[in-house]
Amino acid sequence: MSDVGRGAEVLRVLRAVRSVRDLRPDPLPHDALVAILEAARWTGSGMNRQPWTFVVVRDRGALAGIAEASPNAGHVAHAGAAIVLVMDGDMPEITTFDEGRAAERILIAATAQGIASAIGWIPPAGRPAVRALLGIPEEKRVRTLVALGTATASGARTKAAPGTARRALDEVVRWERYA
Ligand SMILES: Cc1cc2nc3c(=O)[nH]c(=O)nc-3n(C[C@H](O)[C@H](O)[C@H](O)COP(=O)(O)O)c2cc1C
């Protein structure tokens, strides 16, 4: 493939990243999971602190427990796996940015391999349960997970029609100045 073709393919994958919440609990290939984790490991972070540990959860009981603790992320109960982002506790502003970058890389790497994915938010009330389930110490932060799996037939369809779920380019972009 030419460099131009490769570039177009990368842009196609980026455009294809969408939340898919209707998942089948089939196990995911180990190599595919490792490829996703490698992509996440190479995420840039503030001062290259790499303030993360990626906890891969495949155990069905643990996935169900995380779903119970995260009412908006019920989809994780049906996932093949979830990657829970466990972040260092210091420098919260930079760490939050790093967390978002790493989560997005996980979504992109999954999409590039045809694996469906969706972020799930673990609310404050659910965090103690997730800490206990996964053995996460008090000094670490936990709030973001990415559920991964095989899309069901209905899950493979995006919630909104393609091209309708984002504000228009000229609404979100200002050239040179805000106002
Ligand atoms: C910080 C953050 C938290 C999110 N939490 C959840 C969540 O708890 N449950 C969920 O189903 N989706 C969650 N999402 C996914 C967004 O709802 C989704 O990305 C957005 O609606 C756009 O849809 P799309 O990803 O299909 O393009 C979260 C996304 C972000 C960035």
The ligand as an SDF file (V2000), in Angstrom:
LIG
                    3D

 31 33  0  0  0  0  0  0  0  0999 V2000
  -15.2360   10.3400   29.5680 C   0  0  0  0  0  0  0  0  0  0  0  0
  -16.2300    9.4570   28.8490 C   0  0  0  0  0  0  0  0  0  0  0  0
  -17.1020    8.6740   29.5930 C   0  0  0  0  0  0  0  0  0  0  0  0
  -18.0180    7.8440   28.9380 C   0  0  0  0  0  0  0  0  0  0  0  0
  -18.8260    7.0410   29.6940 N   0  0  0  0  0  0  0  0  0  0  0  0
  -19.6670    6.2110   29.0730 C   0  0  0  0  0  0  0  0  0  0  0  0
  -20.4690    5.3110   29.8480 C   0  0  0  0  0  0  0  0  0  0  0  0
  -20.3890    5.2460   31.0710 O   0  0  0  0  0  0  0  0  0  0  0  0
  -21.3110    4.4960   29.1830 N   0  0  0  0  0  0  0  0  0  0  0  0
  -21.4090    4.5110   27.8300 C   0  0  0  0  0  0  0  0  0  0  0  0
  -22.2090    3.7440   27.3150 O   0  0  0  0  0  0  0  0  0  0  0  0
  -20.6690    5.3450   27.0660 N   0  0  0  0  0  0  0  0  0  0  0  0
  -19.8010    6.1850   27.6580 C   0  0  0  0  0  0  0  0  0  0  0  0
  -19.0060    7.0220   26.9070 N   0  0  0  0  0  0  0  0  0  0  0  0
  -19.1010    7.0070   25.4280 C   0  0  0  0  0  0  0  0  0  0  0  0
  -19.8020    8.2710   24.8710 C   0  0  0  0  0  0  0  0  0  0  0  0
  -21.1470    8.3040   25.2950 O   0  0  0  0  0  0  0  0  0  0  0  0
  -19.6850    8.2320   23.3400 C   0  0  0  0  0  0  0  0  0  0  0  0
  -18.3290    8.2410   22.9640 O   0  0  0  0  0  0  0  0  0  0  0  0
  -20.4010    9.4290   22.6960 C   0  0  0  0  0  0  0  0  0  0  0  0
  -21.7810    9.3800   22.9490 O   0  0  0  0  0  0  0  0  0  0  0  0
  -20.1850    9.4550   21.1840 C   0  0  0  0  0  0  0  0  0  0  0  0
  -20.6850    8.2800   20.5930 O   0  0  0  0  0  0  0  0  0  0  0  0
  -19.7540    7.3510   19.6980 P   0  0  0  0  0  0  0  0  0  0  0  0
  -18.5790    6.9250   20.5730 O   0  0  0  0  0  0  0  0  0  0  0  0
  -20.5960    6.1850   19.2830 O   0  0  0  0  0  0  0  0  0  0  0  0
  -19.2870    8.1520   18.5400 O   0  0  0  0  0  0  0  0  0  0  0  0
  -18.0730    7.8190   27.5260 C   0  0  0  0  0  0  0  0  0  0  0  0
  -17.1760    8.6200   26.7910 C   0  0  0  0  0  0  0  0  0  0  0  0
  -16.2630    9.4050   27.4450 C   0  0  0  0  0  0  0  0  0  0  0  0
  -15.2720   10.2070   26.6170 C   0  0  0  0  0  0  0  0  0  0  0  0
  1  2  1  0
  2  3  1  0
  2 30  2  0
  3  4  2  0
  4  5  1  0
  4 28  1  0
  5  6  2  0
  6  7  1  0
  6 13  1  0
  7  8  2  0
  7  9  1  0
  9 10  1  0
 10 11  2  0
 10 12  1  0
 12 13  2  0
 13 14  1  0
 14 15  1  0
 14 28  1  0
 15 16  1  0
 16 17  1  0
 16 18  1  0
 18 19  1  0
 18 20  1  0
 20 21  1  0
 20 22  1  0
 22 23  1  0
 23 24  1  0
 24 25  2  0
 24 26  1  0
 24 27  1  0
 28 29  2  0
 29 30  1  0
 30 31  1  0
M  END
$$$$
